[in-house]
């Protein structure tokens, strides 16, 4: 703690109970109480004088106002605080959530984890530090994302429209602004965390709801026109229908799967899902989805354990999607058998990666993000919101 510069006397008397509580909050718990002498020494380090009598009065005052400080009596009394806003395990969950969140930059991740540790007692902070886990997550690099979120949240609360520039990255990691570098002006509805990214759900030019990556926004501003409204149930249903924030034509589909695959279905669509047990032992499920390449991709991850069976146009679209993904006989025939082929060796000399400064360098290949039409992922949730 920083040493406090202040005059001795009345000012110290007023601030001392707060400092006592801060010391106990950060340095004590039930297994690690601290003595009267230790507390007095900590206060002296901060330039605040105290003795046993004044410390006893301060702790009595704290307890009177609901700041519970417990005491262990002995030759030298010991004190500790048990009641905290967060338990150590709760702080551990928060730290892991920050570490695994892709949209939180590496720099901001370190800052937030340090702040979370400061909410724990010293012993708890040591435990959190010892059990700190580094997840294999590709962190984004837009340091303005927290300012973007703050502005967007203010627009939502004020029921105002917002404007922003929206960009993609090119092969060299340079920003390429969409819409002719002109700002998008939308009615913000909600902020949503999905598939490791943070999105703004908004009503834009076209009918329905559109989703925008917050980390792909630049120069976010509040606009004077009031935002347009949508029905509350539209937002509630949006998340279940849309896969990876890629919307498409809304459709009620029927799927069949083995009973041991039901858990996967429930994880995606929730518990309130119509199901029917078939004589074969399989389970038939009906769900509302937005037909899109990401929905078809999700079906394919089941490796045949889940089948799309109705309606016919959806089944046909799924089959066509799979056929596009399959290599042709010619591709298979022409593919080199040896992993040391010329095509493979080329990457040892020529491949590049996205650098934070926009320049390319020789480290690893880059994976491009999905494109959306007009800056909107999948063009919205084509439902009637009027």
C-alpha positions as a Markdown table, in Angstrom:
| # | Residue | x | y | z |
|---|---|---|---|---|
| 1 | Unk | 0.0 | 0.0 | 0.0 |
| 2 | Unk | 1.1 | 3.6 | -0.7 |
| 3 | Unk | 2.2 | 5.7 | 2.2 |
| 4 | Unk | -0.4 | 8.4 | 3.0 |
| 5 | Unk | 0.8 | 12.0 | 3.4 |
| 6 | Unk | -1.4 | 13.7 | 5.9 |
| 7 | Unk | -1.4 | 15.8 | 9.0 |
| 8 | Unk | -1.5 | 13.9 | 12.3 |
| 9 | Unk | -4.6 | 14.2 | 14.4 |
| 10 | Unk | -8.2 | 14.4 | 13.3 |
| 11 | Unk | -7.6 | 13.5 | 9.7 |
| 12 | Unk | -5.8 | 10.3 | 10.7 |
| 13 | Unk | -8.5 | 9.4 | 13.1 |
| 14 | Unk | -11.1 | 9.6 | 10.3 |
| 15 | Unk | -9.3 | 7.5 | 7.7 |
| 16 | Unk | -7.7 | 5.0 | 10.1 |
| 17 | Unk | -10.7 | 2.5 | 10.4 |
| 18 | Unk | -10.8 | 2.3 | 6.6 |
| 19 | Unk | -7.1 | 1.5 | 6.4 |
| 20 | Unk | -7.5 | -1.1 | 9.2 |
| 21 | Unk | -10.2 | -2.9 | 7.2 |
| 22 | Unk | -8.2 | -2.8 | 4.0 |
| 23 | Unk | -5.2 | -4.4 | 5.8 |
| 24 | Unk | -7.4 | -7.1 | 7.2 |
| 25 | Unk | -9.2 | -7.6 | 3.9 |
| 26 | Unk | -6.0 | -8.1 | 1.9 |
| 27 | Unk | -3.8 | -9.9 | 4.4 |
| 28 | Unk | -6.0 | -12.0 | 6.7 |
| 29 | Unk | -8.5 | -14.9 | 6.6 |
| 30 | Unk | -9.7 | -17.6 | 9.0 |
| 31 | Unk | -6.4 | -19.6 | 8.6 |
| 32 | Unk | -4.2 | -16.5 | 8.6 |
| 33 | Unk | -5.2 | -14.0 | 11.3 |
| 34 | Unk | -2.9 | -11.1 | 12.0 |
| 35 | Unk | -1.9 | -9.7 | 15.4 |
| 36 | Unk | -2.5 | -6.3 | 16.9 |
| 37 | Unk | 1.2 | -5.4 | 16.5 |
| 38 | Unk | 1.2 | -6.4 | 12.8 |
| 39 | Unk | -1.8 | -4.2 | 12.1 |
| 40 | Unk | -0.1 | -1.2 | 14.0 |
| 41 | Unk | 3.1 | -1.8 | 12.0 |
| 42 | Unk | 1.2 | -1.8 | 8.7 |
| 43 | Unk | -0.5 | 1.5 | 9.6 |
| 44 | Unk | 2.9 | 3.0 | 10.6 |
| 45 | Unk | 4.3 | 2.0 | 7.2 |
| 46 | Unk | 1.5 | 4.2 | 5.7 |
| 47 | Unk | 2.3 | 7.1 | 7.9 |
| 48 | Unk | -0.7 | 6.6 | 10.2 |
| 49 | Unk | -0.1 | 6.3 | 14.0 |
| 50 | Unk | -2.1 | 3.9 | 16.1 |
| 51 | Unk | -1.9 | 2.0 | 19.4 |
| 52 | Unk | -3.7 | -0.9 | 21.0 |
| 53 | Unk | -6.5 | 1.3 | 22.4 |
| 54 | Unk | -7.2 | 3.2 | 19.1 |
| 55 | Unk | -7.1 | -0.1 | 17.1 |
| 56 | Unk | -9.6 | -1.7 | 19.5 |
| 57 | Unk | -11.9 | 1.3 | 19.0 |
| 58 | Unk | -11.5 | 1.2 | 15.2 |
| 59 | Unk | -12.4 | -2.5 | 15.0 |
| 60 | Unk | -15.4 | -1.9 | 17.3 |
| 61 | Unk | -16.6 | 0.9 | 15.0 |
| 62 | Unk | -16.2 | -1.3 | 11.9 |
| 63 | Unk | -18.3 | -4.1 | 13.5 |
| 64 | Unk | -21.0 | -1.6 | 14.5 |
| 65 | Unk | -21.4 | -0.6 | 10.9 |
| 66 | Unk | -21.5 | -4.1 | 9.5 |
| 67 | Unk | -17.9 | -4.7 | 8.5 |
| 68 | Unk | -17.5 | -7.9 | 10.4 |
| 69 | Unk | -14.0 | -8.3 | 11.9 |
| 70 | Unk | -13.5 | -11.5 | 13.9 |
| 71 | Unk | -11.1 | -11.8 | 16.9 |
| 72 | Unk | -9.0 | -14.5 | 18.4 |
| 73 | Unk | -8.1 | -13.6 | 22.0 |
| 74 | Unk | -4.8 | -14.4 | 23.5 |
| 75 | Unk | -1.7 | -12.6 | 24.9 |
| 76 | Unk | -1.8 | -10.6 | 21.7 |
| 77 | Unk | -5.2 | -10.4 | 20.0 |
| 78 | Unk | -5.5 | -11.6 | 16.4 |
| 79 | Unk | -8.0 | -10.4 | 13.9 |
| 80 | Unk | -9.3 | -11.5 | 10.5 |
| 81 | Unk | -12.0 | -11.0 | 7.9 |
| 82 | Unk | -14.1 | -13.9 | 6.5 |
| 83 | Unk | -16.9 | -12.2 | 4.7 |
| 84 | Unk | -15.7 | -11.2 | 1.2 |
| 85 | Unk | -17.5 | -10.4 | -2.0 |
| 86 | Unk | -15.9 | -13.4 | -3.7 |
| 87 | Unk | -14.6 | -16.7 | -2.5 |
| 88 | Unk | -11.2 | -17.9 | -3.9 |
| 89 | Unk | -12.9 | -20.4 | -6.2 |
| 90 | Unk | -15.2 | -17.7 | -7.6 |
| 91 | Unk | -12.1 | -15.5 | -8.3 |
| 92 | Unk | -10.5 | -18.5 | -10.0 |
| 93 | Unk | -13.5 | -18.9 | -12.3 |
| 94 | Unk | -13.3 | -15.2 | -13.2 |
| 95 | Unk | -9.6 | -15.4 | -13.9 |
| 96 | Unk | -10.0 | -18.4 | -16.2 |
| 97 | Unk | -12.9 | -16.7 | -18.0 |
| 98 | Unk | -10.7 | -13.7 | -18.7 |
| 99 | Unk | -7.8 | -15.9 | -19.8 |
| 100 | Unk | -10.0 | -17.9 | -22.2 |
| 101 | Unk | -11.8 | -14.9 | -23.6 |
| 102 | Unk | -10.4 | -14.3 | -27.1 |
| 103 | Unk | -11.6 | -10.7 | -27.4 |
| 104 | Unk | -9.7 | -9.6 | -24.3 |
| 105 | Unk | -6.2 | -8.6 | -25.5 |
| 106 | Unk | -3.1 | -10.1 | -23.9 |
| 107 | Unk | -2.2 | -6.7 | -22.3 |
| 108 | Unk | -5.7 | -6.3 | -20.9 |
| 109 | Unk | -5.8 | -9.9 | -19.7 |
| 110 | Unk | -2.7 | -9.3 | -17.5 |
| 111 | Unk | -4.3 | -6.2 | -16.0 |
| 112 | Unk | -7.7 | -7.8 | -15.3 |
| 113 | Unk | -6.1 | -10.9 | -13.7 |
| 114 | Unk | -4.0 | -8.7 | -11.4 |
| 115 | Unk | -7.2 | -6.8 | -10.3 |
| 116 | Unk | -9.0 | -10.0 | -9.7 |
| 117 | Unk | -6.1 | -11.3 | -7.5 |
| 118 | Unk | -6.3 | -8.1 | -5.4 |
| 119 | Unk | -9.9 | -9.0 | -4.4 |
| 120 | Unk | -8.5 | -12.0 | -2.5 |
| 121 | Unk | -6.7 | -12.2 | 0.8 |
| 122 | Unk | -2.9 | -12.6 | 0.5 |
| 123 | Unk | -3.2 | -16.4 | 1.0 |
| 124 | Unk | -5.9 | -16.6 | -1.6 |
| 125 | Unk | -3.9 | -14.5 | -4.1 |
| 126 | Unk | -0.9 | -16.8 | -3.6 |
| 127 | Unk | -3.2 | -19.8 | -4.3 |
| 128 | Unk | -4.6 | -18.1 | -7.4 |
| 129 | Unk | -1.1 | -17.3 | -8.7 |
| 130 | Unk | 0.1 | -20.9 | -8.1 |
| 131 | Unk | -2.9 | -22.3 | -9.9 |
| 132 | Unk | -2.9 | -19.8 | -12.8 |
| 133 | Unk | -3.7 | -21.6 | -16.1 |
| 134 | Unk | -2.6 | -20.3 | -19.6 |
| 135 | Unk | -5.2 | -21.3 | -22.2 |
| 136 | Unk | -4.2 | -21.9 | -25.8 |
| 137 | Unk | -6.3 | -19.0 | -27.1 |
| 138 | Unk | -5.4 | -16.6 | -29.9 |
| 139 | Unk | -5.9 | -13.2 | -28.3 |
| 140 | Unk | -7.1 | -10.3 | -30.5 |
| 141 | Unk | -5.1 | -7.2 | -30.8 |
| 142 | Unk | -7.6 | -4.3 | -30.8 |
| 143 | Unk | -6.8 | -2.5 | -27.6 |
| 144 | Unk | -9.8 | -0.2 | -28.1 |
| 145 | Unk | -12.3 | -2.9 | -27.6 |
| 146 | Unk | -13.1 | -1.9 | -24.0 |
| 147 | Unk | -13.7 | 1.7 | -25.1 |
| 148 | Unk | -16.0 | 0.3 | -27.9 |
| 149 | Unk | -18.0 | -1.7 | -25.4 |
| 150 | Unk | -18.3 | 1.2 | -23.0 |
| 151 | Unk | -19.6 | 3.5 | -25.8 |
| 152 | Unk | -22.0 | 0.8 | -27.2 |
| 153 | Unk | -23.4 | 0.1 | -23.8 |
| 154 | Unk | -24.0 | 3.8 | -23.2 |
| 155 | Unk | -25.9 | 4.0 | -26.6 |
| 156 | Unk | -28.0 | 1.0 | -25.6 |
| 157 | Unk | -28.9 | 2.5 | -22.2 |
| 158 | Unk | -29.6 | 5.9 | -23.8 |
| 159 | Unk | -31.7 | 4.4 | -26.6 |
| 160 | Unk | -29.5 | 6.2 | -29.2 |
| 161 | Unk | -28.1 | 5.1 | -32.5 |
| 162 | Unk | -24.4 | 4.5 | -32.9 |
| 163 | Unk | -21.9 | 4.8 | -35.7 |
| 164 | Unk | -18.6 | 3.0 | -36.4 |
| 165 | Unk | -16.2 | 2.1 | -39.0 |
| 166 | Unk | -16.0 | -1.7 | -39.7 |
| 167 | Unk | -12.9 | -3.4 | -41.0 |
| 168 | Unk | -11.4 | -6.7 | -42.1 |
| 169 | Unk | -7.7 | -7.6 | -42.2 |
| 170 | Unk | -5.9 | -8.2 | -45.5 |
| 171 | Unk | -3.1 | -10.7 | -46.0 |
| 172 | Unk | -0.5 | -8.4 | -44.6 |
| 173 | Unk | -2.5 | -7.6 | -41.5 |
| 174 | Unk | -3.6 | -4.2 | -42.6 |
| 175 | Unk | -7.1 | -2.9 | -41.9 |
| 176 | Unk | -9.4 | -2.7 | -44.9 |
| 177 | Unk | -12.5 | -0.7 | -44.1 |
| 178 | Unk | -15.9 | -1.8 | -45.5 |
| 179 | Unk | -18.7 | 0.4 | -46.9 |
| 180 | Unk | -16.2 | 2.5 | -48.7 |
| 181 | Unk | -14.6 | 3.6 | -45.4 |
| 182 | Unk | -18.0 | 5.3 | -44.5 |
| 183 | Unk | -19.4 | 4.7 | -41.1 |
| 184 | Unk | -22.3 | 2.3 | -40.4 |
| 185 | Unk | -25.2 | 3.8 | -38.4 |
| 186 | Unk | -27.3 | 1.3 | -36.6 |
| 187 | Unk | -29.7 | 0.9 | -33.7 |
| 188 | Unk | -27.8 | -1.1 | -31.0 |
| 189 | Unk | -29.9 | -3.7 | -29.2 |
| 190 | Unk | -27.6 | -5.8 | -27.0 |
| 191 | Unk | -24.0 | -6.9 | -26.5 |
| 192 | Unk | -23.5 | -10.7 | -26.8 |
| 193 | Unk | -20.5 | -13.0 | -26.1 |
| 194 | Unk | -20.5 | -15.9 | -28.5 |
| 195 | Unk | -17.9 | -18.4 | -29.7 |
| 196 | Unk | -15.0 | -16.5 | -28.0 |
| 197 | Unk | -15.9 | -13.2 | -29.6 |
| 198 | Unk | -18.0 | -10.2 | -28.5 |
| 199 | Unk | -20.8 | -9.0 | -30.8 |
| 200 | Unk | -23.1 | -6.1 | -31.1 |
| 201 | Unk | -26.7 | -7.1 | -32.1 |
| 202 | Unk | -28.3 | -4.2 | -33.9 |
| 203 | Unk | -31.1 | -3.2 | -36.3 |
| 204 | Unk | -29.5 | -2.0 | -39.5 |
| 205 | Unk | -30.7 | -1.3 | -43.0 |
| 206 | Unk | -32.3 | -4.6 | -43.8 |
| 207 | Unk | -35.1 | -6.4 | -41.9 |
| 208 | Unk | -34.1 | -8.5 | -38.9 |
| 209 | Unk | -31.1 | -8.4 | -36.5 |
| 210 | Unk | -27.5 | -8.1 | -37.6 |
| 211 | Unk | -24.4 | -9.0 | -35.7 |
| 212 | Unk | -21.1 | -7.1 | -35.7 |
| 213 | Unk | -17.7 | -8.1 | -34.2 |
| 214 | Unk | -16.9 | -5.4 | -31.6 |
| 215 | Unk | -13.1 | -6.0 | -32.1 |
| 216 | Unk | -13.6 | -5.1 | -35.8 |
| 217 | Unk | -15.0 | -1.6 | -35.0 |
| 218 | Unk | -13.2 | 1.7 | -35.1 |
| 219 | Unk | -14.2 | 5.2 | -34.1 |
| 220 | Unk | -17.4 | 4.2 | -32.3 |
| 221 | Unk | -19.6 | 7.1 | -31.5 |
| 222 | Unk | -23.1 | 7.9 | -30.1 |
| 223 | Unk | -25.5 | 9.5 | -32.6 |
| 224 | Unk | -28.4 | 11.8 | -31.8 |
| 225 | Unk | -31.3 | 10.0 | -33.5 |
| 226 | Unk | -33.2 | 7.6 | -31.2 |
| 227 | Unk | -32.7 | 3.9 | -31.8 |
| 228 | Unk | -35.3 | 1.7 | -33.3 |
| 229 | Unk | -37.1 | -0.9 | -31.1 |
| 230 | Unk | -37.6 | -4.6 | -31.6 |
| 231 | Unk | -39.6 | -7.1 | -29.7 |
| 232 | Unk | -37.9 | -8.6 | -26.6 |
| 233 | Unk | -38.6 | -12.2 | -27.6 |
| 234 | Unk | -36.8 | -11.6 | -30.9 |
| 235 | Unk | -33.5 | -11.1 | -29.0 |
| 236 | Unk | -34.2 | -14.0 | -26.7 |
| 237 | Unk | -34.7 | -16.4 | -29.7 |
| 238 | Unk | -31.8 | -15.0 | -31.8 |
| 239 | Unk | -29.0 | -16.8 | -29.9 |
| 240 | Unk | -30.4 | -20.3 | -30.3 |
| 241 | Unk | -31.3 | -19.9 | -33.9 |
| 242 | Unk | -28.0 | -18.5 | -35.1 |
| 243 | Unk | -24.8 | -20.5 | -35.3 |
| 244 | Unk | -21.5 | -18.6 | -34.7 |
| 245 | Unk | -23.3 | -15.4 | -35.4 |
| 246 | Unk | -24.0 | -16.3 | -39.0 |
| 247 | Unk | -27.7 | -15.9 | -39.7 |
| 248 | Unk | -29.6 | -17.2 | -42.7 |
| 249 | Unk | -33.1 | -18.2 | -43.6 |
| 250 | Unk | -35.1 | -19.1 | -40.5 |
| 251 | Unk | -36.4 | -22.7 | -40.7 |
| 252 | Unk | -37.9 | -25.3 | -38.4 |
| 253 | Unk | -35.9 | -28.5 | -38.9 |
| 254 | Unk | -36.1 | -32.1 | -37.7 |
| 255 | Unk | -33.0 | -34.0 | -36.7 |
| 256 | Unk | -32.5 | -37.6 | -35.6 |
| 257 | Unk | -29.6 | -38.8 | -33.4 |
| 258 | Unk | -28.6 | -41.7 | -31.2 |
| 259 | Unk | -29.7 | -41.3 | -27.6 |
| 260 | Unk | -26.1 | -40.9 | -26.3 |
| 261 | Unk | -25.8 | -37.8 | -28.6 |
| 262 | Unk | -28.8 | -35.9 | -26.9 |
| 263 | Unk | -26.4 | -34.2 | -24.5 |
| 264 | Unk | -24.7 | -32.4 | -27.5 |
| 265 | Unk | -28.1 | -31.3 | -28.8 |
| 266 | Unk | -29.2 | -30.0 | -25.4 |
| 267 | Unk | -25.9 | -28.1 | -25.0 |
| 268 | Unk | -26.6 | -26.2 | -28.2 |
| 269 | Unk | -30.4 | -25.7 | -28.1 |
| 270 | Unk | -31.3 | -25.9 | -24.4 |
| 271 | Unk | -33.5 | -28.2 | -22.4 |
| 272 | Unk | -36.9 | -26.9 | -23.7 |
| 273 | Unk | -36.7 | -28.8 | -27.0 |
| 274 | Unk | -39.4 | -31.1 | -28.4 |
| 275 | Unk | -38.1 | -34.7 | -28.5 |
| 276 | Unk | -39.6 | -38.0 | -29.5 |
| 277 | Unk | -38.1 | -41.5 | -28.8 |
| 278 | Unk | -38.4 | -43.7 | -31.9 |
| 279 | Unk | -38.9 | -47.5 | -31.9 |
| 280 | Unk | -35.4 | -47.9 | -33.3 |
| 281 | Unk | -34.0 | -46.3 | -30.1 |
| 282 | Unk | -33.0 | -43.1 | -31.8 |
| 283 | Unk | -34.3 | -39.7 | -30.8 |
| 284 | Unk | -36.1 | -37.2 | -33.1 |
| 285 | Unk | -35.7 | -33.5 | -32.3 |
| 286 | Unk | -37.4 | -30.4 | -33.7 |
| 287 | Unk | -35.6 | -27.1 | -33.5 |
| 288 | Unk | -35.7 | -23.6 | -35.0 |
| 289 | Unk | -32.5 | -22.6 | -36.7 |
| 290 | Unk | -31.1 | -20.2 | -39.3 |
| 291 | Unk | -29.9 | -22.3 | -42.2 |
| 292 | Unk | -26.3 | -21.3 | -42.8 |
| 293 | Unk | -22.9 | -22.8 | -43.6 |
| 294 | Unk | -22.1 | -22.8 | -39.9 |
| 295 | Unk | -25.2 | -24.8 | -39.0 |
| 296 | Unk | -24.3 | -27.3 | -41.6 |
| 297 | Unk | -20.8 | -27.4 | -40.3 |
| 298 | Unk | -22.1 | -28.1 | -36.8 |
| 299 | Unk | -24.1 | -31.0 | -38.1 |
| 300 | Unk | -21.0 | -32.4 | -39.8 |
| 301 | Unk | -19.0 | -32.4 | -36.6 |
| 302 | Unk | -21.3 | -35.1 | -35.4 |
| 303 | Unk | -19.7 | -37.5 | -37.8 |
| 304 | Unk | -23.0 | -39.0 | -38.8 |
| 305 | Unk | -24.3 | -39.3 | -35.2 |
| 306 | Unk | -26.9 | -36.6 | -36.0 |
| 307 | Unk | -28.9 | -36.5 | -39.3 |
| 308 | Unk | -31.0 | -33.7 | -40.8 |
| 309 | Unk | -34.3 | -35.4 | -42.0 |
| 310 | Unk | -36.7 | -32.5 | -42.7 |
| 311 | Unk | -37.8 | -30.4 | -44.4 |
| 312 | Unk | -36.7 | -31.5 | -47.9 |
| 313 | Unk | -35.2 | -28.2 | -49.0 |
| 314 | Unk | -33.1 | -28.0 | -45.9 |
| 315 | Unk | -31.9 | -31.6 | -46.4 |
| 316 | Unk | -31.1 | -30.8 | -50.0 |
| 317 | Unk | -29.2 | -27.6 | -49.0 |
| 318 | Unk | -27.2 | -29.6 | -46.5 |
| 319 | Unk | -26.3 | -32.3 | -49.0 |
| 320 | Unk | -25.1 | -29.6 | -51.5 |
| 321 | Unk | -23.0 | -28.0 | -48.8 |
| 322 | Unk | -21.3 | -31.3 | -48.1 |
| 323 | Unk | -20.7 | -31.9 | -51.8 |
| 324 | Unk | -19.0 | -28.6 | -52.1 |
| 325 | Unk | -16.7 | -29.4 | -49.2 |
| 326 | Unk | -15.6 | -32.8 | -50.6 |
| 327 | Unk | -12.5 | -32.9 | -52.8 |
| 328 | Unk | -13.0 | -34.2 | -56.3 |
| 329 | Unk | -11.6 | -37.4 | -57.6 |
| 330 | Unk | -9.1 | -35.3 | -59.6 |
| 331 | Unk | -8.0 | -33.5 | -56.4 |
| 332 | Unk | -7.4 | -36.8 | -54.7 |
| 333 | Unk | -5.5 | -38.2 | -57.6 |
| 334 | Unk | -3.3 | -35.1 | -58.0 |
| 335 | Unk | -2.6 | -34.7 | -54.2 |
| 336 | Unk | 1.1 | -35.5 | -53.5 |
| 337 | Unk | 1.6 | -38.7 | -51.5 |
| 338 | Unk | 4.8 | -37.4 | -49.8 |
| 339 | Unk | 4.5 | -34.8 | -47.0 |
| 340 | Unk | 7.9 | -33.5 | -48.2 |
| 341 | Unk | 6.4 | -32.5 | -51.5 |
| 342 | Unk | 7.2 | -29.2 | -53.3 |
| 343 | Unk | 3.8 | -27.8 | -52.2 |
| 344 | Unk | 4.7 | -28.5 | -48.5 |
| 345 | Unk | 8.3 | -27.3 | -48.8 |
| 346 | Unk | 7.1 | -23.9 | -50.2 |
| 347 | Unk | 5.8 | -22.9 | -46.8 |
| 348 | Unk | 9.2 | -23.3 | -45.1 |
| 349 | Unk | 10.4 | -20.4 | -47.2 |
| 350 | Unk | 7.4 | -18.2 | -48.1 |
| 351 | Unk | 4.6 | -18.3 | -45.6 |
| 352 | Unk | 3.7 | -15.2 | -43.5 |
| 353 | Unk | 1.7 | -14.2 | -40.5 |
| 354 | Unk | -0.3 | -11.2 | -39.1 |
| 355 | Unk | 2.0 | -9.0 | -37.1 |
| 356 | Unk | 0.6 | -6.4 | -34.6 |
| 357 | Unk | 2.2 | -3.6 | -36.7 |
| 358 | Unk | 0.6 | -4.9 | -39.9 |
| 359 | Unk | 3.8 | -6.1 | -41.5 |
| 360 | Unk | 4.2 | -9.8 | -42.4 |
| 361 | Unk | 6.9 | -12.0 | -41.0 |
| 362 | Unk | 8.0 | -15.6 | -41.3 |
| 363 | Unk | 6.4 | -17.5 | -38.3 |
| 364 | Unk | 3.2 | -19.3 | -39.2 |
| 365 | Unk | 0.3 | -19.2 | -41.7 |
| 366 | Unk | -2.6 | -16.9 | -41.0 |
| 367 | Unk | -6.2 | -18.0 | -41.0 |
| 368 | Unk | -8.7 | -15.5 | -42.4 |
| 369 | Unk | -11.9 | -14.8 | -40.5 |
| 370 | Unk | -15.3 | -15.4 | -42.0 |
| 371 | Unk | -16.7 | -12.7 | -44.3 |
| 372 | Unk | -20.1 | -11.2 | -43.9 |
| 373 | Unk | -22.1 | -9.2 | -46.4 |
| 374 | Unk | -22.0 | -5.5 | -45.9 |
| 375 | Unk | -20.3 | -5.8 | -42.6 |
| 376 | Unk | -23.2 | -7.9 | -41.2 |
| 377 | Unk | -22.7 | -11.5 | -40.3 |
| 378 | Unk | -25.0 | -13.5 | -42.5 |
| 379 | Unk | -27.2 | -10.5 | -43.2 |
| 380 | Unk | -29.4 | -10.6 | -40.1 |
| 381 | Unk | -32.1 | -12.8 | -38.6 |
| 382 | Unk | -34.7 | -12.5 | -41.4 |
| 383 | Unk | -37.7 | -12.4 | -39.1 |
| 384 | Unk | -40.6 | -9.9 | -39.1 |
| 385 | Unk | -39.9 | -7.4 | -36.3 |
| 386 | Unk | -42.5 | -4.8 | -37.2 |
